[in-house]
């Protein structure tokens, strides 16, 4: 990343602490600054309200307050919030509920590195607030290419 580029800020919310840790590590490697983590939908809303990240990485199925709760309430705070739903449940009813919502992408929880990057890049290419992410997508792709060339 050159000195004119800045890291994208993000929060990661999932009820599985291992997933939170692994996803946070992968995002850090990609040049994403994870500024907060949570373990349910209520955490997601509170973190979003307090930290205002550029991207929210959000599990759908969580006990008590799920990802749909978080999505709905985050959108009340900022109807243009960029959210990447990370889920192990890609049922038709889940996909239908999420389809057509602007600035929301879905990644299967069994994601590989490429799937994660595709989801991030789709959010970054979204017309809403695109200028806030100027040049960042290239640094993410570059970081991954450098890492894969060293392995």
N, C-alpha and C positions, 0 to 999 in steps of 0.2 A: 504494500500500500504506500503510495507516495504521500508527501506531506500535505497535499491539497485535499486528500480524501480523508473522511472520518469514518469511524466504525458505526455500523447500524446498531441501535439499542434495541434490546428485546427482553421479554420476560418469558419464562418457561413454566407451564403449569400442567402437572400430571399427578395423579394419586400414587403412582409408582415412583418411589424415590430413586431407584436405579435408572429408570428412564430419564428422569429429570437430570441426574448427574451425567449420563451418557450424552444426552442431547445438548446439554450446556457445554460439555467438552468439545463436541463436534462443531457447534456454532462458534465457539471461541477460536478454533482452528481456522474456520472460514472467515474470520475477521468480524464476527458479530459479537457485540459487547452485551453479555447477559447481565442485566442490572437488577434482576430479581427473579426468585423462584417461588412457586406456590404449589399446593397439593389438592386444591378443590376450586370450584367455580367462584366461591366467595373470595378466596385468596386472589384469584385472577382479577376480579373487579376492583378490589382494594389496591392491589399492586398497580393496575392500570391508572386508577384515579391519582395515586400518589406519584408514580414515576413517569407516566406518559411515554412508554416505549414506542418505537416506530413499528415493531412487529410483535405480535403475541403468538407464541407457540402454545397451543391449547389442546388438551385431551378432551374427548367428547364424553366418554363414559367414566364418571367419577361418582363416588357415593355422596349423598346429601345434596350438594350443589354441583351440577354437571356442567359440561361445556356449553350446552344450549343456554343455560342460565347465565353463564359468563358472557357469551356472545351477545345475548339480548341486552344485558346491563352495561357492557362496555360500549355498545352502540348507542345507548342513551347518553353516555358521557361524550362519545365522539362517533358520529355516524359514518366517519370515513376511516376508522381504525382498520389497520391491516392485520388479518388474523390467519394463521396457518393452523388448521385443525389437524392434529396428529391422533389417529385412531386405529384400533385393532378391529373395529366394527364398521365395515363398509357395506352395510345392508342397504337395500333400495330405499327404505323409509328414511334412513339417515341421509343418504345422498339427495333425496328429494327435498328434505328440509333445508339442506345447505345450498342446493343448486340455485343459481341466479342471484345469490347475495353478493353484491360487489365487494371486492377486496377481501375475499375469503378463498383460500385454497385448502385442499384436503390431501394429506399424505398418509399412507398406510403406516401403522406403527412398526411394521417389519421393514421400514424404509431402508434403502441403502443410501449411500452418500449422494448418488446422482438424483434420487427421488427428492431428497431434502433440498438440494440445490435448485432443482427445477421448481419446486414450490416457492422457494425464496425469490427466485428470479421472476416468476409469474407475478408475485406480489409487487416486486420492484418495477415491473413493466406496466403495471396497472396505471391508467391515466390519472387517478386521484393522487395528488401530492407527489407525482413522479420526480419533480425537481429536488425534493428533499433527499433523494437517493442517487443523485448524479454521479456516475462513475463507480459506484460501489459494486455493482454486479460484476464488473470486470475484475475487481480485486478478489472477489469470492472465487470466481472461476480460476484466476491465476494461482491462488493459494492451493486449490485442489490439484491443479495440474502440477505444481511444484512438488506437492506431497506425493502424488502418484509416481512421479519420475524418480523420487528418492527411494521408493520402496522396491 
